[in-house]
Structure formats: C-alpha cells, structure tokens
Amino acid sequence: MKINGWKVAAIILGVIVILQTSLFIGLMKIGSDVIDKENECMYNICTEADTYYYDAYEGICYCYIDNELVHQKYIGG
C-alpha cells in the first residue's frame, strides 16, 4: 500500500485547522463572558459608586466611594 505524502499532510493540516478554530472560539467565549460580568458590575451593582473593580479570577465585584470599599458582591459563575 502506497501512502502519498500530500494526503497525510492534508489530514494533519485539517486537524490543526479544526483545533485552532475550536480554541479561538473557546477563547472568544471566555472573553465575552468576562466582559458581560464586568458590565454587570459596572452598570447594575456599582451604579452609585465612584469606581468599581471586577476581579475575574475570584468573580467578585468591588464598589468604591472615596477610595473606600462600600460594597462587594460575588457574580462569578
């Protein structure tokens, strides 16, 4: 049985393209989720505060007035 090099290369390239596309879509979804949670922190939770901070790792929204923490809420998921 003779194996052509271009067929093997095409299969490998196809697998790489599928993996790369799925990784890209996954990273876009993760980024979109973080942006949505940060917007929730900014617009829904810390509306009266001067500043806010959303910790994406912990999933906690912090609200500050005059550089003092006045409210914090877990919004991770």
C-alpha positions in Angstrom: 0.0 0.0 0.0 1.5 3.3 -1.1 0.9 6.4 1.1 1.0 9.7 -0.6 2.7 12.5 1.4 0.3 15.1 0.3 -2.7 13.1 1.7 -1.0 12.8 5.1 -0.1 16.5 5.1 -3.7 17.4 4.2 -5.1 15.3 7.0 -2.7 16.8 9.5 -3.4 20.3 8.3 -7.2 19.7 8.6 -6.8 18.5 12.1 -4.7 21.6 13.0 -7.3 23.9 11.5 -10.1 22.3 13.4 -8.2 22.5 16.7 -7.2 26.1 16.1 -10.7 27.2 15.2 -12.2 25.5 18.3 -9.5 27.1 20.5 -10.2 30.5 19.0 -14.0 30.2 19.5 -13.5 29.0 23.1 -11.2 31.9 24.0 -13.7 34.3 22.4 -16.5 32.9 24.6 -14.4 33.2 27.7 -13.5 36.8 26.9 -17.2 37.6 26.1 -18.3 36.2 29.5 -15.7 38.3 31.4 -16.8 41.4 29.6 -20.5 40.7 30.3 -19.8 40.2 34.0 -17.7 43.4 34.2 -20.6 45.3 32.6 -23.0 43.8 35.1 -20.6 45.0 37.9 -20.3 48.5 36.4 -23.9 49.2 35.4 -26.1 47.0 37.7 -24.2 46.7 41.0 -22.0 49.8 41.4 -24.3 52.4 39.9 -23.9 54.7 42.9 -20.2 54.2 43.4 -17.4 56.4 42.2 -15.3 53.5 40.9 -15.5 49.7 40.6 -13.3 46.7 40.1 -14.3 43.3 38.9 -11.9 40.5 39.8 -12.3 38.0 37.0 -10.3 35.3 38.8 -12.4 35.4 42.0 -15.6 36.6 40.4 -16.2 39.4 42.8 -17.3 42.9 42.1 -16.0 45.7 44.3 -17.6 49.1 44.6 -15.6 52.1 46.0 -16.7 55.6 47.2 -13.9 58.0 48.1 -11.4 55.1 47.8 -13.2 53.1 50.4 -14.8 49.7 49.8 -18.6 50.2 50.3 -19.9 47.0 48.6 -18.8 43.7 47.2 -20.7 41.0 45.5 -19.9 37.6 44.1 -21.1 37.4 40.5 -18.9 34.6 39.2 -20.3 31.5 37.7 
